[in-house]
Amino acid sequence: MQEKIIALIFDFDITLSPDFQQQVLFDHWGIEASDFWAKAAKNMQRGYDMEHGYLKALVDMRKEGQKYQLSNHDLYEFGKQVALYDGLSRQGGVRSIFDDLNDILQEQPYQEYQIKLECYCISGGLLPMIQGAFEAHQLGEYFKDVFACSLDEDEEGLIAFPKETVGHTIKTQKIFMIKKGTLPSLGRHPSEVNEVDEVPRIPFQNMIFLGDGQTDIPAFSLINRYGGTSIALYRETKKSDGSIDEQATAKTYKEGYKLAIESKRAEQLINADYSQGKPLKMALLHYVRKIANRIVDESLTTN
């Protein structure tokens, strides 16, 4: 019997967090982000892909001195400093959008049909930092699996070698793993994603994907093509006094519109703010309820 599951799938940087997670490291080191990304860009000019390019730049920072040396535990602890958008964190007992989304499925008839919500994160960022952020914001229980770049450590316990990278097309592989249920959290091996599945664990039409940039294009396209829901996000830019920088925000919006809406890769382009009464929260509540209603209708037809 097929489980009745709705999958909510997020990118991380600029989708859940208003800044790139590595900024926490740059602030600690006292360096400019542009200097680090310039080193990553030089690696890409030498033939590295985007993820391997920045991971090599990160590992090479250890050459600058002891304070630049990192272990995976260090990355996890730095991840706890990563900020999330309004409406997401549960720190201090505050309700999160995840509480409200799960509450929907406690209503009837959804509870009667045992419809569940599972959340996933697929990111080109650093796995331990994302895990640290989710722990700090008390969201770990909501995320079934997190897929992101990971690094092995050397004999000194310092990050040294890439174990896995998650880029443009790897994101689609992870979505197929979610579809088929070949997930680490279920004790399955990723190689099983290549097996033919008679009944998907989570059909594409039960998926909602949220992303913000170029690396999310293949995921947007895959979800959209097979009847799922893709939501593109853009970030408001603020001035030093806290007011909205309309010119900079308009530029970000136009880039997002061309990337996702004009190309028909996503259904909506929404400002990344998950707080009460904001369009993004209302959209997610709407789509979860819409999918849940369809699942109930399909179950009644089948029975």
Residue pairs with C-beta under 8 A, 6 or more apart in sequence:
2 199
2 200
2 201
3 116
3 201
3 202
4 113
4 114
4 115
4 116
4 295
4 299
5 115
5 116
5 117
5 118
5 201
5 202
5 206
6 105
6 115
6 116
6 117
6 118
6 202
6 206
6 207
6 208
6 288
6 291
6 292
6 295
7 118
7 119
7 120
7 178
7 202
7 206
7 207
7 208
8 101
8 117
8 118
8 119
8 120
8 208
8 210
8 284
8 288
9 119
9 120
9 121
9 122
9 175
9 178
9 207
9 208
9 209
9 210
9 219
9 223
10 16
10 119
10 120
10 121
10 122
10 209
10 210
10 211
11 121
11 122
11 123
11 210
11 211
11 212
11 213
11 215
11 216
12 21
12 121
12 123
12 125
12 130
12 148
13 19
13 20
13 21
13 123
13 124
13 125
13 212
14 20
14 212
14 213
14 233
14 235
14 272
15 210
15 211
15 212
15 233
15 272
16 84
16 85
16 88
16 121
17 82
17 83
17 84
17 85
17 133
18 83
18 84
18 85
18 235
18 272
19 82
19 83
20 33
20 125
21 79
21 82
21 125
21 126
21 129
21 130
21 133
22 33
22 36
22 54
22 58
22 125
22 126
23 33
24 78
24 79
24 81
24 82
24 129
25 58
25 70
25 78
26 32
26 33
26 36
28 78
29 61
29 67
29 68
36 57
36 61
37 54
39 57
39 60
40 50
40 53
40 54
40 56
40 57
41 53
43 52
43 53
43 54
43 56
43 57
44 50
44 53
48 56
49 165
49 167
50 124
50 167
50 215
51 124
51 149
51 162
51 165
51 166
51 167
52 162
52 165
55 149
55 151
55 162
55 165
58 70
58 151
58 159
59 151
59 159
59 160
59 161
61 68
61 70
62 68
62 69
62 70
62 158
69 158
70 158
70 159
71 153
71 157
71 158
71 159
72 128
72 150
72 151
72 153
72 159
73 128
75 126
75 128
75 129
75 132
75 159
76 128
76 129
76 131
76 132
77 132
78 129
78 132
79 126
79 128
79 129
79 130
79 131
79 132
79 133
79 135
79 136
80 132
80 133
80 135
80 136
81 136
82 129
82 132
82 133
82 136
84 133
84 137
85 272
85 273
85 274
85 275
86 273
86 274
86 275
86 278
87 96
87 97
87 273
87 274
87 275
87 276
87 278
87 281
88 96
88 97
88 98
88 137
88 139
88 274
89 96
89 137
89 138
89 139
90 96
90 98
90 99
90 137
90 138
90 139
91 136
91 137
91 138
96 139
96 274
97 274
97 275
97 281
97 284
98 119
98 139
98 142
100 281
100 285
101 117
101 284
101 285
101 288
102 117
102 142
104 110
104 285
104 288
104 289
104 292
105 111
105 115
105 116
105 117
105 288
105 292
109 296
110 292
110 296
113 295
113 296
113 299
115 292
115 295
115 296
117 288
118 144
118 202
119 142
119 143
119 144
120 143
120 144
120 145
120 146
120 147
120 174
120 178
121 130
121 134
121 143
121 145
121 146
121 147
121 148
122 147
122 148
122 166
122 171
122 174
122 175
122 219
123 130
123 146
123 147
123 148
123 149
123 166
124 148
124 149
124 165
124 166
124 167
124 215
125 148
125 149
126 148
126 149
126 150
126 151
127 146
127 147
127 148
127 149
127 150
128 150
130 146
130 148
131 140
131 146
134 140
134 143
134 146
144 183
144 185
145 178
145 183
145 184
145 185
147 166
147 170
147 171
147 174
148 166
149 162
149 164
149 165
149 166
150 162
150 163
150 164
151 159
151 160
151 161
151 162
151 163
152 159
152 160
152 161
152 162
152 163
153 159
153 160
154 160
154 161
166 174
167 215
168 214
168 215
168 217
168 218
169 218
171 215
171 216
171 218
171 219
172 218
172 219
172 222
173 190
173 193
175 207
175 209
175 219
175 222
175 223
176 193
177 183
177 190
177 193
178 201
178 202
178 207
179 197
179 200
179 201
179 202
179 203
179 204
179 207
180 192
180 193
180 195
180 197
180 200
180 201
181 188
181 200
181 201
181 202
182 188
182 189
182 190
182 191
182 192
182 193
182 195
184 190
203 227
204 222
204 223
204 226
204 227
204 228
205 226
205 227
205 228
205 291
205 294
206 228
206 291
206 295
207 223
207 228
207 229
208 228
208 229
208 230
208 231
208 284
208 287
208 288
208 291
209 216
209 219
209 220
209 223
209 228
209 229
209 230
209 231
210 230
210 231
210 232
210 233
211 219
211 220
211 230
211 232
211 233
212 232
212 233
212 234
212 235
212 256
212 272
213 259
214 259
216 232
217 259
217 265
219 230
220 230
220 232
220 260
220 265
220 266
221 265
223 229
223 230
224 230
224 264
224 265
224 266
224 267
229 267
229 287
229 291
230 260
230 265
230 266
230 267
231 266
231 267
231 268
231 269
231 270
231 280
231 283
231 284
231 287
232 256
232 259
232 260
232 261
232 265
232 266
232 268
232 269
232 270
233 256
233 269
233 270
233 271
233 272
233 280
234 249
234 252
234 253
234 255
234 256
234 269
234 270
234 271
234 272
235 249
235 252
235 271
235 272
236 244
236 249
236 252
236 271
236 272
236 273
237 244
237 245
237 248
237 249
237 252
238 244
238 245
239 245
253 269
256 269
257 269
259 265
260 266
260 269
261 268
261 269
268 283
270 279
270 280
270 283
271 278
271 279
271 280
272 280
273 279
273 280
273 281
274 280
274 281
274 284
275 281
